[in-house]
Amino acid sequence: MKTLITYYSSFSILKRIFVAAAIAGFMFACKKTAPVSTSVDCSGPVKSFSGDVNSIVQTSCATDSDCHGSGSHSGPGELLTYPEIFNARTAIRTAVATGVMPKGGTLTTAEKNALLCWIDNGAVNN
């Protein structure tokens, strides 16, 4: 009988340890990381598609079919014309703001701000 009591007692302790470890694990697993800031100061001159954005996209994004050039099937596909770029503006904003794109390169702060501000201001064809 004593061994049976000892068995249940040790089982109860192990159960409590397991529950405590599980709770601690969930608490640390659910810890949020600091969000990536995607805000940008757009107080300067309004960015235009023809004067600012298109040249950035053509030289940094639409370089070949492996990126977003002619024949591309990557991400939103080709980014050669205003309608293609406009339709992909949400994906472009996310990728540029988080630094995921351009693949294999970087944008200057001015280029990044130009793209983000143009999108944030309605992505007008100007």
A tleap script that builds the chain and sets N, CA, C and O, in Angstrom:
source leaprc.protein.ff14SB
mol = sequence {
  NMET LYS THR LEU ILE THR TYR TYR SER SER
  PHE SER ILE LEU LYS ARG ILE PHE VAL ALA
  ALA ALA ILE ALA GLY PHE MET PHE ALA CYS
  LYS LYS THR ALA PRO VAL SER THR SER VAL
  ASP CYS SER GLY PRO VAL LYS SER PHE SER
  GLY ASP VAL ASN SER ILE VAL GLN THR SER
  CYS ALA THR ASP SER ASP CYS HIE GLY SER
  GLY SER HIE SER GLY PRO GLY GLU LEU LEU
  THR TYR PRO GLU ILE PHE ASN ALA ARG THR
  ALA ILE ARG THR ALA VAL ALA THR GLY VAL
  MET PRO LYS GLY GLY THR LEU THR THR ALA
  GLU LYS ASN ALA LEU LEU CYS TRP ILE ASP
  ASN GLY ALA VAL ASN CASN
}
set mol.1.N position { 0.817 -1.184 0.000 }
set mol.1.CA position { 0.000 0.000 0.000 }
set mol.1.C position { 0.866 1.255 0.000 }
set mol.1.O position { 0.528 2.252 -0.639 }
set mol.2.N position { 2.013 1.198 0.738 }
set mol.2.CA position { 2.901 2.337 0.828 }
set mol.2.C position { 3.487 2.665 -0.553 }
set mol.2.O position { 3.624 3.841 -0.890 }
set mol.3.N position { 3.828 1.675 -1.339 }
set mol.3.CA position { 4.372 1.923 -2.665 }
set mol.3.C position { 3.326 2.565 -3.578 }
set mol.3.O position { 3.663 3.385 -4.431 }
set mol.4.N position { 2.079 2.196 -3.400 }
set mol.4.CA position { 1.004 2.795 -4.184 }
set mol.4.C position { 0.852 4.276 -3.846 }
set mol.4.O position { 0.662 5.093 -4.748 }
set mol.5.N position { 0.931 4.634 -2.575 }
set mol.5.CA position { 0.836 6.031 -2.142 }
set mol.5.C position { 2.038 6.808 -2.652 }
set mol.5.O position { 1.898 7.938 -3.119 }
set mol.6.N position { 3.214 6.209 -2.564 }
set mol.6.CA position { 4.428 6.853 -3.054 }
set mol.6.C position { 4.320 7.085 -4.561 }
set mol.6.O position { 4.724 8.140 -5.050 }
set mol.7.N position { 3.783 6.120 -5.299 }
set mol.7.CA position { 3.614 6.238 -6.744 }
set mol.7.C position { 2.693 7.411 -7.071 }
set mol.7.O position { 3.037 8.238 -7.915 }
set mol.8.N position { 1.522 7.502 -6.415 }
set mol.8.CA position { 0.575 8.586 -6.680 }
set mol.8.C position { 1.143 9.933 -6.258 }
set mol.8.O position { 0.885 10.947 -6.908 }
set mol.9.N position { 1.902 9.953 -5.194 }
set mol.9.CA position { 2.506 11.194 -4.727 }
set mol.9.C position { 3.545 11.697 -5.731 }
set mol.9.O position { 3.558 12.880 -6.069 }
set mol.10.N position { 4.398 10.819 -6.197 }
set mol.10.CA position { 5.410 11.236 -7.169 }
set mol.10.C position { 4.759 11.582 -8.513 }
set mol.10.O position { 5.231 12.473 -9.218 }
set mol.11.N position { 3.686 10.884 -8.866 }
set mol.11.CA position { 2.960 11.196 -10.093 }
set mol.11.C position { 2.361 12.594 -9.989 }
set mol.11.O position { 2.395 13.355 -10.956 }
set mol.12.N position { 1.817 12.935 -8.837 }
set mol.12.CA position { 1.227 14.245 -8.627 }
set mol.12.C position { 2.283 15.345 -8.740 }
set mol.12.O position { 2.017 16.398 -9.319 }
set mol.13.N position { 3.458 15.117 -8.202 }
set mol.13.CA position { 4.540 16.100 -8.280 }
set mol.13.C position { 4.984 16.267 -9.730 }
set mol.13.O position { 5.178 17.388 -10.199 }
set mol.14.N position { 5.144 15.153 -10.439 }
set mol.14.CA position { 5.538 15.224 -11.849 }
set mol.14.C position { 4.476 15.946 -12.682 }
set mol.14.O position { 4.797 16.710 -13.593 }
set mol.15.N position { 3.232 15.696 -12.358 }
set mol.15.CA position { 2.129 16.343 -13.065 }
set mol.15.C position { 2.186 17.852 -12.837 }
set mol.15.O position { 2.007 18.627 -13.776 }
set mol.16.N position { 2.431 18.267 -11.609 }
set mol.16.CA position { 2.508 19.696 -11.298 }
set mol.16.C position { 3.693 20.341 -12.016 }
set mol.16.O position { 3.576 21.452 -12.534 }
set mol.17.N position { 4.816 19.657 -12.049 }
set mol.17.CA position { 5.993 20.179 -12.736 }
set mol.17.C position { 5.707 20.328 -14.232 }
set mol.17.O position { 6.054 21.337 -14.845 }
set mol.18.N position { 5.076 19.315 -14.802 }
set mol.18.CA position { 4.732 19.357 -16.216 }
set mol.18.C position { 3.793 20.524 -16.523 }
set mol.18.O position { 4.004 21.251 -17.494 }
set mol.19.N position { 2.770 20.703 -15.709 }
set mol.19.CA position { 1.806 21.789 -15.928 }
set mol.19.C position { 2.500 23.142 -15.802 }
set mol.19.O position { 2.264 24.035 -16.616 }
set mol.20.N position { 3.347 23.299 -14.796 }
set mol.20.CA position { 4.077 24.559 -14.613 }
set mol.20.C position { 4.992 24.832 -15.807 }
set mol.20.O position { 5.076 25.967 -16.275 }
set mol.21.N position { 5.675 23.805 -16.298 }
set mol.21.CA position { 6.563 23.964 -17.450 }
set mol.21.C position { 5.762 24.318 -18.701 }
set mol.21.O position { 6.191 25.151 -19.499 }
set mol.22.N position { 4.611 23.692 -18.871 }
set mol.22.CA position { 3.768 23.981 -20.034 }
set mol.22.C position { 3.278 25.420 -20.002 }
set mol.22.O position { 3.283 26.103 -21.026 }
set mol.23.N position { 2.859 25.880 -18.843 }
set mol.23.CA position { 2.385 27.264 -18.718 }
set mol.23.C position { 3.529 28.237 -19.011 }
set mol.23.O position { 3.341 29.214 -19.735 }
set mol.24.N position { 4.696 27.977 -18.458 }
set mol.24.CA position { 5.854 28.839 -18.704 }
set mol.24.C position { 6.210 28.843 -20.192 }
set mol.24.O position { 6.531 29.888 -20.758 }
set mol.25.N position { 6.151 27.681 -20.810 }
set mol.25.CA position { 6.442 27.581 -22.240 }
set mol.25.C position { 5.472 28.395 -23.075 }
set mol.25.O position { 5.888 29.087 -24.004 }
set mol.26.N position { 4.195 28.325 -22.762 }
set mol.26.CA position { 3.197 29.098 -23.495 }
set mol.26.C position { 3.397 30.596 -23.295 }
set mol.26.O position { 3.215 31.382 -24.225 }
set mol.27.N position { 3.769 30.983 -22.091 }
set mol.27.CA position { 3.971 32.400 -21.808 }
set mol.27.C position { 5.127 32.956 -22.646 }
set mol.27.O position { 5.016 34.049 -23.200 }
set mol.28.N position { 6.213 32.224 -22.739 }
set mol.28.CA position { 7.358 32.693 -23.512 }
set mol.28.C position { 7.130 32.543 -25.006 }
set mol.28.O position { 7.631 33.350 -25.789 }
set mol.29.N position { 6.389 31.531 -25.412 }
set mol.29.CA position { 6.117 31.323 -26.832 }
set mol.29.C position { 5.200 32.406 -27.382 }
set mol.29.O position { 5.279 32.741 -28.564 }
set mol.30.N position { 4.355 32.944 -26.563 }
set mol.30.CA position { 3.408 33.960 -27.006 }
set mol.30.C position { 3.937 35.375 -26.843 }
set mol.30.O position { 3.200 36.339 -27.053 }
set mol.31.N position { 5.179 35.509 -26.477 }
set mol.31.CA position { 5.785 36.824 -26.316 }
set mol.31.C position { 5.874 37.497 -27.677 }
set mol.31.O position { 6.365 36.910 -28.641 }
set mol.32.N position { 5.399 38.727 -27.746 }
set mol.32.CA position { 5.418 39.454 -28.998 }
set mol.32.C position { 6.770 40.122 -29.188 }
set mol.32.O position { 7.407 40.574 -28.236 }
set mol.33.N position { 7.187 40.171 -30.449 }
set mol.33.CA position { 8.420 40.877 -30.757 }
set mol.33.C position { 8.050 42.303 -31.167 }
set mol.33.O position { 6.903 42.578 -31.518 }
set mol.34.N position { 9.005 43.178 -31.121 }
set mol.34.CA position { 8.754 44.562 -31.504 }
set mol.34.C position { 8.388 44.612 -32.982 }
set mol.34.O position { 9.065 43.997 -33.807 }
set mol.35.N position { 7.331 45.333 -33.326 }
set mol.35.CA position { 6.928 45.408 -34.728 }
set mol.35.C position { 7.919 46.232 -35.549 }
set mol.35.O position { 8.577 47.139 -35.039 }
set mol.36.N position { 8.003 45.893 -36.819 }
set mol.36.CA position { 8.850 46.650 -37.728 }
set mol.36.C position { 8.116 47.937 -38.062 }
set mol.36.O position { 6.952 47.908 -38.462 }
set mol.37.N position { 8.782 49.046 -37.902 }
set mol.37.CA position { 8.155 50.326 -38.199 }
set mol.37.C position { 8.031 50.485 -39.703 }
set mol.37.O position { 9.020 50.397 -40.430 }
set mol.38.N position { 6.807 50.720 -40.166 }
set mol.38.CA position { 6.585 50.909 -41.588 }
set mol.38.C position { 6.108 52.323 -41.880 }
set mol.38.O position { 5.647 52.611 -42.984 }
set mol.39.N position { 6.217 53.214 -40.886 }
set mol.39.CA position { 5.800 54.590 -41.108 }
set mol.39.C position { 6.963 55.378 -41.706 }
set mol.39.O position { 8.132 55.048 -41.508 }
set mol.40.N position { 6.612 56.407 -42.428 }
set mol.40.CA position { 7.616 57.231 -43.089 }
set mol.40.C position { 7.104 58.673 -43.096 }
set mol.40.O position { 5.897 58.911 -43.150 }
set mol.41.N position { 8.017 59.615 -43.041 }
set mol.41.CA position { 7.653 61.024 -43.062 }
set mol.41.C position { 7.481 61.469 -44.514 }
set mol.41.O position { 8.446 61.506 -45.277 }
set mol.42.N position { 6.273 61.798 -44.881 }
set mol.42.CA position { 5.965 62.201 -46.255 }
set mol.42.C position { 5.675 63.701 -46.343 }
set mol.42.O position { 4.896 64.138 -47.190 }
set mol.43.N position { 6.297 64.478 -45.473 }
set mol.43.CA position { 5.988 65.904 -45.425 }
set mol.43.C position { 6.671 66.715 -46.531 }
set mol.43.O position { 6.329 67.881 -46.728 }
set mol.44.N position { 7.600 66.141 -47.237 }
set mol.44.CA position { 8.307 66.857 -48.302 }
set mol.44.C position { 7.461 66.981 -49.557 }
set mol.44.O position { 6.240 66.833 -49.508 }
set mol.45.N position { 8.113 67.254 -50.684 }
set mol.45.CA position { 7.387 67.363 -51.957 }
set mol.45.C position { 6.679 66.049 -52.301 }
set mol.45.O position { 7.184 64.966 -52.007 }
set mol.46.N position { 5.521 66.158 -52.917 }
set mol.46.CA position { 4.741 64.982 -53.312 }
set mol.46.C position { 5.520 64.193 -54.351 }
set mol.46.O position { 6.043 64.761 -55.309 }
set mol.47.N position { 5.594 62.895 -54.160 }
set mol.47.CA position { 6.311 62.028 -55.089 }
set mol.47.C position { 5.401 61.686 -56.261 }
set mol.47.O position { 4.193 61.515 -56.097 }
set mol.48.N position { 5.994 61.589 -57.440 }
set mol.48.CA position { 5.207 61.277 -58.628 }
set mol.48.C position { 5.652 59.952 -59.216 }
set mol.48.O position { 6.779 59.500 -59.016 }
set mol.49.N position { 4.733 59.347 -59.944 }
set mol.49.CA position { 5.044 58.076 -60.598 }
set mol.49.C position { 6.110 58.282 -61.665 }
set mol.49.O position { 7.120 57.579 -61.679 }
set mol.50.N position { 5.892 59.242 -62.556 }
set mol.50.CA position { 6.825 59.430 -63.678 }
set mol.50.C position { 8.148 60.041 -63.248 }
set mol.50.O position { 9.186 59.727 -63.831 }
set mol.51.N position { 8.136 60.907 -62.241 }
set mol.51.CA position { 9.355 61.590 -61.848 }
set mol.51.C position { 10.186 60.869 -60.808 }
set mol.51.O position { 11.396 61.080 -60.734 }
set mol.52.N position { 9.564 60.023 -60.004 }
set mol.52.CA position { 10.280 59.383 -58.901 }
set mol.52.C position { 10.177 57.855 -58.913 }
set mol.52.O position { 11.189 57.154 -58.939 }
set mol.53.N position { 8.969 57.365 -58.895 }
set mol.53.CA position { 8.713 55.945 -58.621 }
set mol.53.C position { 9.086 55.028 -59.773 }
set mol.53.O position { 9.743 54.008 -59.559 }
set mol.54.N position { 8.683 55.368 -60.986 }
set mol.54.CA position { 8.910 54.453 -62.109 }
set mol.54.C position { 10.392 54.144 -62.314 }
set mol.54.O position { 10.756 52.995 -62.562 }
set mol.55.N position { 11.243 55.155 -62.211 }
set mol.55.CA position { 12.674 54.898 -62.415 }
set mol.55.C position { 13.246 53.989 -61.324 }
set mol.55.O position { 14.121 53.168 -61.600 }
set mol.56.N position { 12.762 54.131 -60.093 }
set mol.56.CA position { 13.224 53.258 -59.000 }
set mol.56.C position { 12.799 51.821 -59.263 }
set mol.56.O position { 13.596 50.894 -59.126 }
set mol.57.N position { 11.547 51.646 -59.639 }
set mol.57.CA position { 11.029 50.296 -59.898 }
set mol.57.C position { 11.762 49.651 -61.069 }
set mol.57.O position { 12.125 48.476 -61.005 }
set mol.58.N position { 11.980 50.412 -62.137 }
set mol.58.CA position { 12.623 49.838 -63.327 }
set mol.58.C position { 14.081 49.473 -63.075 }
set mol.58.O position { 14.566 48.493 -63.639 }
set mol.59.N position { 14.791 50.228 -62.247 }
set mol.59.CA position { 16.210 49.937 -62.011 }
set mol.59.C position { 16.448 48.979 -60.845 }
set mol.59.O position { 17.497 48.338 -60.782 }
set mol.60.N position { 15.490 48.873 -59.921 }
set mol.60.CA position { 15.703 48.024 -58.743 }
set mol.60.C position { 14.810 46.797 -58.686 }
set mol.60.O position { 15.129 45.839 -57.982 }
set mol.61.N position { 13.693 46.806 -59.415 }
set mol.61.CA position { 12.721 45.710 -59.293 }
set mol.61.C position { 12.479 44.959 -60.612 }
set mol.61.O position { 12.438 43.729 -60.633 }
set mol.62.N position { 12.322 45.696 -61.684 }
set mol.62.CA position { 11.976 45.096 -62.976 }
set mol.62.C position { 13.222 44.832 -63.804 }
set mol.62.O position { 13.279 45.178 -64.984 }
set mol.63.N position { 14.211 44.223 -63.185 }
set mol.63.CA position { 15.500 44.048 -63.849 }
set mol.63.C position { 15.554 42.854 -64.793 }
set mol.63.O position { 16.229 42.923 -65.820 }
set mol.64.N position { 14.866 41.767 -64.477 }
set mol.64.CA position { 14.854 40.585 -65.342 }
set mol.64.C position { 13.685 39.688 -64.954 }
set mol.64.O position { 12.919 40.014 -64.047 }
set mol.65.N position { 13.550 38.560 -65.642 }
set mol.65.CA position { 12.412 37.672 -65.385 }
set mol.65.C position { 12.502 36.962 -64.037 }
set mol.65.O position { 11.498 36.443 -63.549 }
set mol.66.N position { 13.690 36.931 -63.428 }
set mol.66.CA position { 13.802 36.348 -62.089 }
set mol.66.C position { 13.278 37.303 -61.023 }
set mol.66.O position { 12.928 36.886 -59.919 }
set mol.67.N position { 13.229 38.573 -61.359 }
set mol.67.CA position { 12.678 39.573 -60.429 }
set mol.67.C position { 11.292 39.967 -60.951 }
set mol.67.O position { 10.385 39.135 -60.958 }
set mol.68.N position { 11.116 41.196 -61.378 }
set mol.68.CA position { 9.796 41.634 -61.841 }
set mol.68.C position { 9.850 42.245 -63.236 }
set mol.68.O position { 9.061 43.127 -63.574 }
set mol.69.N position { 10.796 41.760 -64.042 }
set mol.69.CA position { 10.914 42.212 -65.427 }
set mol.69.C position { 9.993 41.434 -66.348 }
set mol.69.O position { 9.097 40.721 -65.896 }
set mol.70.N position { 10.223 41.578 -67.634 }
set mol.70.CA position { 9.410 40.923 -68.650 }
set mol.70.C position { 9.420 39.402 -68.451 }
set mol.70.O position { 10.482 38.794 -68.311 }
set mol.71.N position { 8.241 38.805 -68.441 }
set mol.71.CA position { 8.106 37.360 -68.286 }
set mol.71.C position { 8.139 36.875 -66.845 }
set mol.71.O position { 8.115 35.669 -66.602 }
set mol.72.N position { 8.195 37.781 -65.899 }
set mol.72.CA position { 8.286 37.400 -64.488 }
set mol.72.C position { 6.985 36.812 -63.951 }
set mol.72.O position { 5.887 37.249 -64.295 }
set mol.73.N position { 7.150 35.812 -63.101 }
set mol.73.CA position { 6.027 35.244 -62.354 }
set mol.73.C position { 6.315 35.327 -60.860 }
set mol.73.O position { 5.612 34.713 -60.057 }
set mol.74.N position { 7.343 36.080 -60.485 }
set mol.74.CA position { 7.732 36.234 -59.084 }
set mol.74.C position { 6.786 37.204 -58.384 }
set mol.74.O position { 6.499 38.285 -58.899 }
set mol.75.N position { 6.306 36.811 -57.211 }
set mol.75.CA position { 5.429 37.699 -56.427 }
set mol.75.C position { 4.272 38.195 -57.252 }
set mol.75.O position { 3.487 37.400 -57.768 }
set mol.76.N position { 4.153 39.532 -57.388 }
set mol.76.CA position { 3.045 40.070 -58.179 }
set mol.76.C position { 3.276 40.010 -59.681 }
set mol.76.O position { 2.428 40.454 -60.454 }
set mol.77.N position { 4.415 39.465 -60.105 }
set mol.77.CA position { 4.704 39.337 -61.536 }
set mol.77.C position { 5.431 40.545 -62.079 }
set mol.77.O position { 6.193 41.199 -61.366 }
set mol.78.N position { 5.191 40.841 -63.354 }
set mol.78.CA position { 5.860 41.959 -64.006 }
set mol.78.C position { 5.461 43.282 -63.348 }
set mol.78.O position { 4.307 43.487 -62.971 }
set mol.79.N position { 6.451 44.176 -63.222 }
set mol.79.CA position { 6.202 45.532 -62.727 }
set mol.79.C position { 6.780 46.507 -63.744 }
set mol.79.O position { 7.728 47.240 -63.462 }
set mol.80.N position { 6.190 46.496 -64.925 }
set mol.80.CA position { 6.716 47.289 -66.038 }
set mol.80.C position { 5.868 48.510 -66.359 }
set mol.80.O position { 6.376 49.487 -66.910 }
set mol.81.N position { 4.597 48.469 -66.025 }
set mol.81.CA position { 3.682 49.560 -66.373 }
set mol.81.C position { 3.013 50.108 -65.119 }
set mol.81.O position { 3.022 49.484 -64.058 }
set mol.82.N position { 2.431 51.301 -65.278 }
set mol.82.CA position { 1.727 51.882 -64.141 }
set mol.82.C position { 0.637 50.943 -63.608 }
set mol.82.O position { 0.593 50.718 -62.398 }
set mol.83.N position { -0.245 50.384 -64.447 }
set mol.83.CA position { -1.295 49.507 -63.897 }
set mol.83.C position { -0.734 48.308 -63.120 }
set mol.83.O position { -1.296 47.923 -62.095 }
set mol.84.N position { 0.363 47.718 -63.595 }
set mol.84.CA position { 0.964 46.578 -62.883 }
set mol.84.C position { 1.513 47.021 -61.529 }
set mol.84.O position { 1.329 46.334 -60.524 }
set mol.85.N position { 2.177 48.151 -61.507 }
set mol.85.CA position { 2.749 48.663 -60.258 }
set mol.85.C position { 1.632 49.093 -59.316 }
set mol.85.O position { 1.687 48.802 -58.121 }
set mol.86.N position { 0.623 49.779 -59.838 }
set mol.86.CA position { -0.505 50.216 -59.016 }
set mol.86.C position { -1.217 49.016 -58.386 }
set mol.86.O position { -1.532 49.035 -57.196 }
set mol.87.N position { -1.467 47.989 -59.171 }
set mol.87.CA position { -2.169 46.807 -58.654 }
set mol.87.C position { -1.351 46.046 -57.615 }
set mol.87.O position { -1.912 45.325 -56.789 }
set mol.88.N position { -0.043 46.202 -57.651 }
set mol.88.CA position { 0.833 45.503 -56.696 }
set mol.88.C position { 1.277 46.410 -55.552 }
set mol.88.O position { 2.147 46.030 -54.768 }
set mol.89.N position { 0.693 47.602 -55.447 }
set mol.89.CA position { 1.171 48.606 -54.490 }
set mol.89.C position { 1.181 48.121 -53.045 }
set mol.89.O position { 2.094 48.473 -52.299 }
set mol.90.N position { 0.205 47.330 -52.624 }
set mol.90.CA position { 0.176 46.842 -51.245 }
set mol.90.C position { 1.337 45.889 -50.989 }
set mol.90.O position { 2.015 45.988 -49.966 }
set mol.91.N position { 1.563 44.974 -51.914 }
set mol.91.CA position { 2.690 44.035 -51.779 }
set mol.91.C position { 4.022 44.775 -51.852 }
set mol.91.O position { 4.958 44.454 -51.119 }
set mol.92.N position { 4.103 45.763 -52.735 }
set mol.92.CA position { 5.335 46.552 -52.862 }
set mol.92.C position { 5.605 47.290 -51.559 }
set mol.92.O position { 6.734 47.299 -51.068 }
set mol.93.N position { 4.575 47.904 -51.002 }
set mol.93.CA position { 4.759 48.674 -49.771 }
set mol.93.C position { 5.275 47.782 -48.642 }
set mol.93.O position { 6.219 48.141 -47.938 }
set mol.94.N position { 4.656 46.633 -48.480 }
set mol.94.CA position { 5.070 45.711 -47.425 }
set mol.94.C position { 6.502 45.245 -47.636 }
set mol.94.O position { 7.304 45.254 -46.701 }
set mol.95.N position { 6.827 44.839 -48.854 }
set mol.95.CA position { 8.165 44.317 -49.145 }
set mol.95.C position { 9.244 45.382 -48.980 }
set mol.95.O position { 10.325 45.090 -48.470 }
set mol.96.N position { 8.965 46.602 -49.401 }
set mol.96.CA position { 9.947 47.683 -49.291 }
set mol.96.C position { 10.080 48.133 -47.836 }
set mol.96.O position { 11.192 48.323 -47.344 }
set mol.97.N position { 8.958 48.301 -47.154 }
set mol.97.CA position { 8.983 48.789 -45.761 }
set mol.97.C position { 9.690 47.819 -44.830 }
set mol.97.O position { 10.367 48.243 -43.893 }
set mol.98.N position { 9.544 46.533 -45.074 }
set mol.98.CA position { 10.174 45.534 -44.209 }
set mol.98.C position { 11.579 45.166 -44.657 }
set mol.98.O position { 12.282 44.440 -43.954 }
set mol.99.N position { 11.998 45.662 -45.825 }
set mol.99.CA position { 13.342 45.391 -46.310 }
set mol.99.C position { 13.502 44.067 -47.025 }
set mol.99.O position { 14.622 43.652 -47.325 }
set mol.100.N position { 12.382 43.394 -47.304 }
set mol.100.CA position { 12.437 42.102 -48.003 }
set mol.100.C position { 12.862 42.298 -49.464 }
set mol.100.O position { 13.545 41.449 -50.035 }
set mol.101.N position { 12.462 43.399 -50.048 }
set mol.101.CA position { 12.801 43.700 -51.432 }
set mol.101.C position { 13.529 45.035 -51.480 }
set mol.101.O position { 13.337 45.868 -50.594 }
set mol.102.N position { 14.345 45.254 -52.475 }
set mol.102.CA position { 14.610 44.391 -53.613 }
set mol.102.C position { 15.547 43.238 -53.258 }
set mol.102.O position { 16.474 43.379 -52.461 }
set mol.103.N position { 15.274 42.118 -53.868 }
set mol.103.CA position { 16.067 40.910 -53.643 }
set mol.103.C position { 17.474 41.121 -54.188 }
set mol.103.O position { 17.661 41.528 -55.335 }
set mol.104.N position { 18.445 40.836 -53.349 }
set mol.104.CA position { 19.832 40.957 -53.783 }
set mol.104.C position { 20.339 42.385 -53.886 }
set mol.104.O position { 21.387 42.626 -54.486 }
set mol.105.N position { 19.613 43.336 -53.312 }
set mol.105.CA position { 20.057 44.727 -53.360 }
set mol.105.C position { 19.394 45.532 -52.266 }
set mol.105.O position { 18.658 44.999 -51.435 }
set mol.106.N position { 19.661 46.804 -52.279 }
set mol.106.CA position { 19.045 47.683 -51.293 }
set mol.106.C position { 18.604 48.968 -51.966 }
set mol.106.O position { 19.077 49.326 -53.045 }
set mol.107.N position { 17.691 49.648 -51.305 }
set mol.107.CA position { 17.268 50.965 -51.740 }
set mol.107.C position { 17.860 51.995 -50.795 }
set mol.107.O position { 18.044 51.729 -49.607 }
set mol.108.N position { 18.154 53.166 -51.324 }
set mol.108.CA position { 18.574 54.241 -50.438 }
set mol.108.C position { 17.366 54.675 -49.615 }
set mol.108.O position { 16.229 54.337 -49.944 }
set mol.109.N position { 17.612 55.412 -48.563 }
set mol.109.CA position { 16.504 55.916 -47.746 }
set mol.109.C position { 15.596 56.797 -48.589 }
set mol.109.O position { 14.374 56.736 -48.448 }
set mol.110.N position { 16.167 57.609 -49.458 }
set mol.110.CA position { 15.371 58.484 -50.324 }
set mol.110.C position { 14.490 57.673 -51.280 }
set mol.110.O position { 13.329 58.020 -51.496 }
set mol.111.N position { 15.036 56.601 -51.851 }
set mol.111.CA position { 14.248 55.751 -52.766 }
set mol.111.C position { 13.127 55.045 -52.008 }
set mol.111.O position { 11.988 54.989 -52.472 }
set mol.112.N position { 13.463 54.512 -50.846 }
set mol.112.CA position { 12.456 53.826 -50.028 }
set mol.112.C position { 11.342 54.797 -49.658 }
set mol.112.O position { 10.163 54.464 -49.782 }
set mol.113.N position { 11.702 55.990 -49.206 }
set mol.113.CA position { 10.699 56.985 -48.837 }
set mol.113.C position { 9.860 57.412 -50.030 }
set mol.113.O position { 8.655 57.621 -49.895 }
set mol.114.N position { 10.486 57.545 -51.202 }
set mol.114.CA position { 9.743 57.925 -52.406 }
set mol.114.C position { 8.660 56.889 -52.723 }
set mol.114.O position { 7.511 57.246 -52.984 }
set mol.115.N position { 9.029 55.614 -52.700 }
set mol.115.CA position { 8.051 54.555 -52.978 }
set mol.115.C position { 6.937 54.530 -51.933 }
set mol.115.O position { 5.755 54.497 -52.276 }
set mol.116.N position { 7.320 54.547 -50.666 }
set mol.116.CA position { 6.328 54.459 -49.596 }
set mol.116.C position { 5.406 55.671 -49.578 }
set mol.116.O position { 4.196 55.524 -49.410 }
set mol.117.N position { 5.963 56.865 -49.750 }
set mol.117.CA position { 5.139 58.073 -49.743 }
set mol.117.C position { 4.209 58.116 -50.947 }
set mol.117.O position { 3.053 58.521 -50.822 }
set mol.118.N position { 4.698 57.703 -52.109 }
set mol.118.CA position { 3.844 57.666 -53.293 }
set mol.118.C position { 2.656 56.735 -53.065 }
set mol.118.O position { 1.521 57.081 -53.394 }
set mol.119.N position { 2.914 55.566 -52.508 }
set mol.119.CA position { 1.832 54.612 -52.226 }
set mol.119.C position { 0.899 55.181 -51.158 }
set mol.119.O position { -0.321 55.132 -51.314 }
set mol.120.N position { 1.461 55.720 -50.076 }
set mol.120.CA position { 0.643 56.268 -48.981 }
set mol.120.C position { -0.219 57.441 -49.424 }
set mol.120.O position { -1.267 57.707 -48.837 }
set mol.121.N position { 0.230 58.148 -50.469 }
set mol.121.CA position { -0.538 59.294 -50.974 }
set mol.121.C position { -1.466 58.936 -52.130 }
set mol.121.O position { -1.904 59.816 -52.872 }
set mol.122.N position { -1.764 57.653 -52.286 }
set mol.122.CA position { -2.758 57.224 -53.260 }
set mol.122.C position { -2.225 56.606 -54.526 }
set mol.122.O position { -3.013 56.190 -55.375 }
set mol.123.N position { -0.907 56.528 -54.693 }
set mol.123.CA position { -0.292 55.890 -55.864 }
set mol.123.C position { -0.854 56.449 -57.178 }
set mol.123.O position { -1.257 55.705 -58.071 }
set mol.124.N position { -0.865 57.764 -57.260 }
set mol.124.CA position { -1.443 58.470 -58.407 }
set mol.124.C position { -0.534 58.333 -59.632 }
set mol.124.O position { 0.690 58.294 -59.506 }
set mol.125.N position { -1.146 58.261 -60.813 }
set mol.125.CA position { -0.406 58.189 -62.074 }
set mol.125.C position { -0.109 59.622 -62.528 }
set mol.125.O position { -0.813 60.194 -63.361 }
set mol.126.N position { 0.953 60.173 -61.953 }
set mol.126.CA position { 1.314 61.562 -62.292 }
set mol.126.C position { 2.758 61.650 -62.759 }
set mol.126.O position { 3.236 62.736 -63.085 }
savepdb mol mol.pdb
quit
